[in-house]
Amino acid sequence: MNNYTLKTADRLTHIKIVVVSLVAGIAVVGVGIAARPELPDMSTRLEARAPVLKPGKEVIWTQADQVTIR
């Protein structure tokens, strides 16, 4: 058997590669889900940690220096 290249590998070798990659992918997803930080419950208490910024007067930005040549 010549299983050290994908081109000459037999069917069992290809199946092993697919199974190992699927298991590795599932492990990566599982670790990612398990490592997600737990968010605090914000439904019971709200607190402001910074001053509230209110919008000021509306401003319109225009520029008429450009010349359009058609």
C-alpha positions in Angstrom: 0.0 0.0 0.0 1.1 3.5 -0.8 -0.9 5.6 1.7 1.5 8.5 2.2 -0.1 10.7 -0.5 -3.8 11.5 -1.0 -3.5 10.7 -4.7 -2.4 7.1 -4.1 -4.2 6.4 -0.8 -6.9 3.8 -0.6 -10.5 4.2 0.4 -9.9 3.4 4.1 -7.3 6.1 4.4 -9.6 8.7 2.9 -12.4 7.7 5.4 -9.9 8.0 8.3 -9.0 11.5 7.2 -12.6 12.6 6.9 -13.4 11.1 10.4 -10.4 12.8 12.0 -11.3 16.2 10.5 -14.9 15.9 11.6 -13.9 15.0 15.1 -11.4 17.9 15.2 -14.1 20.3 13.9 -16.6 19.2 16.5 -14.0 19.5 19.2 -13.2 23.1 18.1 -16.9 24.1 18.1 -17.4 22.5 21.5 -14.5 24.3 23.1 -15.7 27.6 21.5 -19.2 27.1 22.9 -17.9 26.1 26.3 -15.5 29.1 26.5 -18.2 31.7 25.8 -18.4 34.1 28.8 -21.6 34.2 30.7 -23.4 37.5 30.4 -24.9 39.1 33.5 -28.7 39.1 33.8 -29.6 42.7 32.8 -33.4 42.2 33.2 -33.5 42.9 36.9 -31.2 45.9 37.3 -30.1 48.7 35.0 -27.4 51.1 35.9 -25.8 53.9 34.0 -22.0 53.8 34.0 -21.5 56.9 31.9 -23.2 60.2 31.4 -26.1 60.2 28.9 -25.2 62.2 25.7 -28.1 64.0 24.1 -28.0 64.9 20.5 -27.4 68.5 19.6 -28.6 70.6 16.7 -28.7 69.0 13.3 -25.8 69.8 11.0 -25.8 69.5 7.2 -22.4 69.0 5.5 -22.1 70.0 1.9 -19.3 70.8 -0.4 -19.8 72.8 -3.6 -16.1 73.1 -4.7 -16.3 70.2 -7.1 -17.1 70.8 -10.7 -19.0 68.2 -12.7 -18.1 67.9 -16.3 -20.5 66.0 -18.5 
